[in-house]
Amino acid sequence: MQKRKLGKSGLEVSALGLGCMGMSFSYGPPKDKQEMTSLLRAAVERGITFFDTAEAYGPFTNEELVGEALAPVREQVVIATKFGFKFDPNSGKGAGLDSRPEHIRQVADASLKRLKSDVIDLFYQHRVDPNVPIEDVAGAVKDLIHEGKVKHFGLSEAGVQTIRRAHAVQPVTALQSEYSLWWRSPETEVLPALEELGIGFVPFSPLGKGFLTGKIDENTTFDSSDFRNIVPRFTPEARKANQAVVDLLGKIAEQKKATPAQIALAWLLSQKPWIVPIPGTTKLDRLDENIGAVAVELTTDDLRDIDNAASKITVQGARYPEQLERMTGR
């Protein structure tokens, strides 16, 4: 497995990471713990060293799963987790944002226990909290770094001004945000700012929440607990309209003897050397397919052809319901 450095921070990880959220949360019922433990260990055996979790996934159960599964190989891997939400103690459900410094410290201690670790490799603010100055957030993580509880500071779905202000207090190692062939908004302002500041980029949903694999069409039905049921981009009408993106990937995949998913990931990897996508999966064959993307070579001509064809396609539907979209780009 090829390695990449996240910006100028020196944090080296496998060229592809593994997003672990779907093992416990958001895409239907939680998966079998033993099966997911085997999958996580199989990922390590195949050279993946970068694993993404969060206290919000579950809540809490995903960190426990990842911590337990990776405990035997803890020295070989980089685990990223996140703070920034608060949870109702009775229902366990999300109850808004909370990035107050004292809360960040509590989350760090609780995450370390669940992750069975004495250090968090990369600690992201999950969403920007408008009620807490980002300088205070960065300062709290800086303190945790000085204490040896955290190694690197990250932001998720933050806007450029926030990134700059945070970076001035504590260098930001990575920004995590959605980026793929059907959500290219980061290209306008975010990517140039990250390049200038030497910050790595970790695209989540690099396969469009599964859509870019070509395995979902307008007739696909999702489990009642699947988050995609409330995503405007996943209405049957939008899926029908957006099939054009998958058809484009399929055409290039045929030429390259690859799959649409592999082309979508290879496209991301070829954008910048400091981009590390984190596709999630709960299936071993998909894991292997995703890893295969690292070996797919896209030439300058290929990339130009993809860009030209993609520019003629208008993707239908918002990527998030309105209340979630409001929490991004701040």
PyMOL commands that set and color helices and strands:
alter all, ss='L'
color gray80, all
select helices_A, chain A and resi 7-9+21-23+33-45+61-76+101-114+134-146+160-169+185-187+190-197+208-213+227-230+232-234+236-256+260-269+284-295+300-311+322-325
alter helices_A, ss='H'
color red, helices_A
select strands_A, chain A and resi 3-5+12-14+18-19+50-52+78-83+85-87+94-97+120-125+150-156+172-178+200-204
alter strands_A, ss='S'
color yellow, strands_A
deselect
rebuild
show_as cartoon
